[in-house]
Amino acid sequence: MCVTCIGNFDGVHLGHRRIMKRTVELAERLGVRSSAISIIYPWAYYFPNFPGIIYPVSQRIELILSTGIHKVITANMAEIKHLEPREFVTGLIEQGVNGIVVGRDFTFGNGAKGNTALLEEMASEMGFFVDTVPDCMLDGRRISSSWIREALAKGEIRQANALLGKRYSIRGRVYRDQQLGSKMGFPTANITRGEERLVTPKSGVYIVKSNIEGKELFGLLNVGFRPTVQVTEEVKYEVYYFDFYGDLYDKNIEIEFLEFIRPELKFDGLQLLIEQIKHDEKIARRWLELHSEEL
């Protein structure tokens, strides 16, 4: 037996965390295990010009488990879209689900025919319970993954972090590039984020933090297309850690976003770019001093 919550859960933001907290509480009260079913949508299901998912699925699962949920099940929408609402729910009950926790706008079944009202009808008929969790609001607006994507696209990192309930971060493997940063006196680590279509933060320079091999590192991350040195077609992620001289090649690192400094700019020559990076570093170090207690 178990209590399960169901949703897409991209971002595992404060609204999602409220649903998961309620799931864990109910499971503990009943003495059963808690689980979460995360619906994975194939790219074709998203609307045109969709900016990308907030986190890769592997990271989403980690974040869900961090809320106290015992088990995460991923369900591919392409494989369950044909199920009628009753079929979908019957399958859950047959797998030992005796309680379902969802958000107010939850829909399910072929053509999204099922909603919370229908789910409650089925519950009274089939002998399980439903708990519908109210929306989580901030500044009078419902917290949503769309709002977080909107904030990231604008470089509003503090807003995105507040909605997520944690610092937004990206993960990737460090690869060897042209080492232009080192030649300019600012050794950078270039990371690739993998094959999943992920949301891209606003192009520009960010103050960031990483924990690598037990050591806290702070630095600057440039997100963009290198307009000064060599324009690229794909977004590049280059991080420069302050006072760090180790070898990060082929390592997988996670980068937390703390603050947005400025948009990406094109400079008339490398010397102007170098001077700007020095200025960015001064701003970042000062910012880190002022916010040291919250880091």
C-alpha positions in Angstrom: 0.0 0.0 0.0 1.2 3.6 -0.6 0.1 7.2 -1.0 1.2 8.7 -4.3 1.3 12.2 -5.8 1.0 12.7 -9.5 2.2 15.4 -11.8 4.8 16.5 -14.2 6.9 18.1 -11.4 9.4 19.9 -13.7 11.4 22.1 -11.4 10.1 20.6 -8.2 9.2 24.1 -7.1 7.4 25.3 -3.9 4.0 24.3 -5.2 5.2 20.8 -6.0 7.0 20.6 -2.7 3.7 21.3 -0.9 2.1 18.4 -2.7 5.0 16.1 -1.8 5.1 17.2 1.8 1.4 16.4 2.1 2.0 13.0 0.5 4.7 12.1 3.0 2.6 13.3 5.9 -0.4 11.2 4.9 1.8 8.1 4.2 3.4 8.4 7.6 0.0 8.8 9.3 -1.2 5.6 7.6 2.0 3.7 8.1 2.6 3.1 4.4 5.2 4.3 1.9 5.0 7.4 -0.2 5.7 7.7 -3.9 5.5 10.2 -6.7 4.6 9.6 -10.4 6.3 12.1 -12.6 4.8 12.4 -16.1 7.4 12.7 -18.8 6.2 14.5 -21.9 7.7 13.7 -25.3 8.9 17.0 -27.0 6.0 16.9 -29.5 3.5 17.4 -26.6 4.9 20.9 -25.8 3.6 24.0 -27.4 5.6 25.7 -30.2 8.6 27.7 -29.1 8.6 25.9 -25.7 11.8 27.2 -23.9 12.7 23.8 -22.4 12.3 21.9 -19.2 13.9 23.3 -16.0 15.8 20.2 -15.0 16.9 17.0 -16.7 14.8 14.0 -15.6 17.6 12.5 -13.5 17.9 15.7 -11.5 14.1 16.0 -11.1 14.1 12.5 -9.6 16.8 13.5 -7.1 14.9 16.6 -6.1 11.7 14.7 -5.6 13.5 12.1 -3.4 15.0 15.0 -1.3 11.5 15.9 -0.2 11.1 12.6 1.7 9.3 10.7 -1.0 10.3 7.1 -0.9 10.0 6.2 -4.6 9.7 8.0 -7.9 8.0 6.5 -10.9 8.4 8.1 -14.3 5.5 7.6 -16.7 6.0 8.4 -20.4 2.9 10.3 -21.6 3.2 8.7 -25.0 2.6 5.3 -23.4 -0.3 6.2 -21.2 -2.1 8.9 -23.3 -4.6 6.3 -24.7 -5.9 5.2 -21.2 -9.3 6.4 -20.3 -9.6 8.0 -16.9 -11.1 4.9 -15.2 -8.4 2.7 -16.8 -5.6 5.0 -15.5 -7.0 5.0 -11.9 -7.8 1.3 -11.9 -4.2 0.6 -12.8 -2.9 2.6 -9.9 -5.3 0.9 -7.4 -4.2 -2.5 -8.7 -0.6 -1.5 -7.9 -1.4 -0.9 -4.3 -2.2 2.9 -4.3 -4.7 3.7 -1.6 -4.3 7.5 -1.6 -3.7 10.0 -4.3 -2.5 13.6 -3.8 -2.7 16.1 -6.6 -2.8 19.8 -7.3 -6.0 21.7 -8.0 -5.5 21.8 -11.8 -4.7 18.0 -12.1 -6.1 16.3 -15.2 -5.7 12.7 -16.4 -6.8 10.2 -18.9 -7.3 10.3 -22.7 -7.9 13.8 -23.8 -7.4 15.1 -20.2 -11.0 14.1 -19.6 -10.4 13.4 -15.9 -10.2 16.1 -13.3 -10.2 16.3 -9.5 -14.0 16.1 -9.3 -14.0 12.9 -11.3 -11.1 11.5 -9.3 -13.1 12.1 -6.0 -16.1 10.3 -7.5 -13.9 7.3 -8.4 -12.4 7.4 -4.9 -15.8 7.0 -3.1 -16.7 4.3 -5.5 -13.4 2.3 -5.5 -12.3 2.7 -1.9 -9.3 5.0 -2.0 -8.9 8.6 -0.9 -8.0 11.8 -2.7 -6.3 14.9 -1.3 -6.3 18.0 -3.4 -3.7 20.5 -2.4 -4.4 24.3 -2.9 -2.2 26.4 -5.1 1.0 27.8 -3.7 1.0 31.6 -4.1 3.7 34.2 -4.1 2.9 37.9 -4.4 -0.7 37.1 -5.4 0.4 34.8 -8.3 0.2 31.0 -8.5 3.7 29.5 -8.5 4.3 27.5 -11.7 7.0 26.1 -13.8 6.1 28.6 -16.5 6.7 31.5 -14.2 10.2 30.0 -13.3 11.0 29.7 -17.0 9.9 33.3 -17.5 12.1 34.5 -14.7 15.1 32.6 -16.0 14.6 34.0 -19.5 14.7 37.5 -17.9 17.8 36.8 -15.8 15.6 37.2 -12.6 17.6 34.7 -10.7 16.5 35.7 -7.2 12.8 35.4 -8.4 13.5 31.9 -9.9 15.3 30.8 -6.7 12.4 32.0 -4.5 9.9 30.1 -6.6 12.0 26.9 -6.7 12.6 27.0 -2.9 16.3 26.4 -3.7 19.0 27.9 -5.9 18.5 27.2 -9.6 21.4 25.1 -10.9 22.8 23.5 -14.0 24.9 20.4 -14.3 27.3 19.3 -17.0 30.6 17.7 -17.9 33.6 19.9 -18.4 35.2 19.5 -21.9 38.3 20.9 -23.4 37.7 23.8 -25.7 40.1 26.4 -27.2 41.3 27.6 -23.7 40.7 31.3 -24.7 39.9 32.1 -21.1 43.3 30.9 -19.9 45.0 32.9 -22.6 43.3 36.0 -21.3 44.2 35.2 -17.7 40.8 33.8 -16.7 40.9 30.0 -16.9 37.4 28.8 -17.6 35.6 25.5 -17.5 33.3 24.9 -20.4 30.4 22.5 -19.7 28.0 20.6 -21.9 24.5 20.0 -20.4 23.7 16.8 -22.4 21.0 16.0 -24.9 17.8 17.0 -23.2 16.1 20.2 -24.2 16.6 22.3 -21.2 15.6 25.9 -20.5 18.4 28.4 -21.3 18.9 31.3 -18.8 19.2 34.8 -20.2 22.5 35.3 -22.0 24.9 37.2 -19.7 27.2 37.0 -16.7 26.1 35.4 -13.4 27.7 35.1 -9.9 27.7 31.4 -9.2 28.7 28.8 -6.6 29.8 25.2 -6.9 30.9 22.5 -4.4 33.7 20.5 -6.0 35.3 17.7 -4.1 34.1 19.1 -0.8 35.4 22.6 -1.5 33.1 25.7 -2.0 34.0 27.7 -5.1 32.6 31.0 -6.2 33.0 32.6 -9.6 31.5 34.0 -12.7 29.5 32.1 -15.3 29.0 33.4 -18.9 26.0 32.1 -20.7 25.9 33.1 -24.4 27.5 33.0 -27.8 30.9 34.6 -27.4 30.3 37.6 -29.6 33.7 39.2 -29.0 36.1 36.2 -29.6 34.2 33.7 -31.7 30.5 33.8 -32.3 28.9 30.4 -31.8 25.6 29.0 -33.0 24.9 27.1 -29.8 24.7 28.6 -26.3 28.0 28.2 -24.4 28.4 27.9 -20.6 31.8 29.0 -19.3 32.6 29.3 -15.6 35.6 31.0 -14.1 36.2 30.1 -10.5 38.0 32.6 -8.3 41.3 31.5 -6.8 41.1 28.0 -8.2 43.8 26.3 -10.3 42.8 22.7 -10.4 42.0 20.5 -13.4 38.3 20.0 -14.0 38.4 18.4 -17.4 35.9 15.5 -17.8 34.5 16.1 -14.4 30.7 16.5 -13.8 30.0 19.7 -12.0 26.9 21.5 -10.7 26.7 25.3 -10.8 24.3 27.2 -8.6 23.1 30.6 -9.8 23.3 33.4 -7.2 22.9 36.7 -9.1 22.7 38.2 -12.6 25.4 40.9 -13.2 24.9 42.0 -16.8 23.8 40.9 -20.3 26.4 39.5 -22.7 28.1 42.2 -24.6 30.3 42.5 -27.7 33.5 44.4 -27.2 35.9 46.0 -29.7 38.8 43.8 -29.0 40.1 41.4 -26.3 41.6 44.0 -24.1 38.2 45.7 -23.5 36.8 42.2 -22.7 39.6 41.5 -20.3 39.0 44.8 -18.5 35.3 44.1 -18.3 35.9 40.6 -16.8 38.2 42.2 -14.2 35.4 44.7 -13.4 32.8 41.8 -13.2 35.1 40.0 -10.8 35.3 43.1 -8.5 31.5 43.4 -8.5 31.1 39.7 -7.8 33.6 39.6 -4.9 31.9 42.7 -3.4 28.5 41.1 -3.7 29.7 37.9 -2.1 31.1 39.8 0.8 27.8 41.6 1.3 25.8 38.3 1.1 28.2 36.0 2.9 25.8 35.1 5.7 23.2 33.7 3.2 25.7 31.6 1.3 
